[in-house]
């Protein structure tokens, strides 16, 4: 594990054409890292994420992705992700291939990847048309003991998983507190793990069963205060629900979206610059 | 007759909340279901156990979450577990009494679409997708659906079946081996639809005061059957309305409050 400036961590470890999972379920979404990928203009990425959220709307709208593996692609509580919709409905700015699952399927796919298994299993497959869409990869197999029908979901092992977390200690161990989603599984499944954190502390003072990623499973870490904004970091800052509402209008048409990205991502040096430009940080 | 002192949205939410019994374990969808479940918890069902797919178990939010994983849900929960755990240990293991869902389209057998309008490969409208709904509708002991009713949303044929209701009806769901019983009620802004005991086709079983059967039929994309004994939904109690309005008012304030981040990275952990 090495501590690197975020731009350097992305430049070193994220390559065109890789499969990349930026995880964190509503909470701890690595926005700063996503913006750095956009700034460095990575292309042909296979983006993986249970809930694409605004950061994948931005990556897709800026043409970074050729494929999306996901299970729910909306602006939570608000409505559509307009850039994701435009890519699927009108192939703008480029065609996007979808690999679509349910939450439970992606959860076991990450777990399988994290466990060194070829597939994850679910009991009793839900009767959904998702089984019949182009590229559907869930298969039915019998349980060898009971004969019961099980759904098998192929494991996911991202080339790179990127997380945001609260703290890193002097030895490089990382603490995650609060809503987890499948962040831990996505990290343990990945070939490389990048983490941005709110702050560096001497000791995590974590409870015995806390969610800690030991330093040696992490490839590189970056100290990025506010790195999950406009999502949130429990104990540091809340979700900016007003921004999530505002994004609906910002991303609705292509010109408005591109102007926003130009000004707030390309027009600033780093995430602190974005936070200042939005008036969120002094 | 004077106009009622509640809106159709309000009686819909109140009616949805009344479907939940105290002590039930409920897997909550975002939006209308979340409002109804929290209203129930704040009125007649204080021991209702609310579970959101973000892994927050037994959560008691003071304001409604905008997303399924706002910090409010974690801070007020009995425990916060990972997403694989919530789907495996709680839902798939059979610990959920009621799944509470919304959707973009529903058909006469309570099957739900939240994936696409039009053809999957070339959709007219790409919707957010499945999320947790297919497994919730499969495994929860029973399902409640809350949706505004219109011919566009109550359709004769779904463009895409994201989550199963009664499949083709007449026992098809049970025969498929689905563990949960399926949708017990669909609460709309006109009244309540419930499955016919044999055919499992949704039929109108209760109407809000001042709503006509003709109006509900006009808002339904299939020839809607009406139950022999059509009930009238009791109007919202003043306490229910006051609680709901306070909840929405608190939520509006909370969701508009500005966020400030301290870049000097000094934690102010609660």
Interface residues (C-beta under 8 A of the other chain):
Chain A: X25 X26 X27 X50 X51 X70 X71 X72 X73 X74 X76 X77 X78 X80 X81 X84 X85 X88 X89 X100 X101 X102 X103 X104 X107 X108 X110 X111 X122 X123 X124 X126 X127 X128 X129 X130 X133 X134 X149 X166 X167 X178 X179 X180 X181 X182 X184 X185 X198 X199 X200 X201 X223 X225 X226 X229 X230 X232 X234 X235 X236 X237 X238 X239 X240 X241 X242 X243 X244 X245 X272 X275 X280 X281 X282
Chain B: X30 X31 X53 X54 X55 X56 X65 X66 X67 X68 X69 X70 X71 X73 X74 X75 X80 X81 X82 X83 X84 X87 X88 X91 X92 X115 X120 X121 X123 X124 X125 X126 X127 X128 X129 X130 X131 X132 X133 X134 X135 X137 X138 X139 X160 X161 X162 X163 X164 X167 X173 X176 X177 X178 X179 X254 X255 X256 X257 X258 X259 X260 X261 X262 X263 X264 X265 X266 X267 X268 X269 X270
